[in-house]
Amino acid sequence: MSESDISRVHIWVRGRVQGVGFRAFVQQSANQLGLTGWVRNVGWDQVETIAEGDKTVLEKFIEAVRTGPRASHVEDARVEWEPVTGEFDSFQVRSSR
């Protein structure tokens, strides 16, 4: 994969995403796909995540995030493509904002 194949996606997910293992699910999905970045809670009903990797792999990640774990219910997922920074070396769960 060349550097030009790398993309960055920023996703805000709203719905029943607290207390259902949503952040762990996002981290596991990213790790399985070989992505880097982070996920964190934002308020009571929102989770924010940024991931970098191959664009076709990121498309799979977006679908996983939109689906979420079984106990969750995603009402809305806002997706924005951003410039790649290359700042991450793994995918982590960050402290809530």
Buried (B, 14 or more C-beta within 10 A) or exposed (E): EEEEEBBBBBBBBBBBBBEBBBBEBBBBBBEEBEBBBBBBBBEEBBBBBBBBBBEEBBEBBBEBBEEBBEEBEBEEBEBEEEEEEEEBEEBBBBEEE
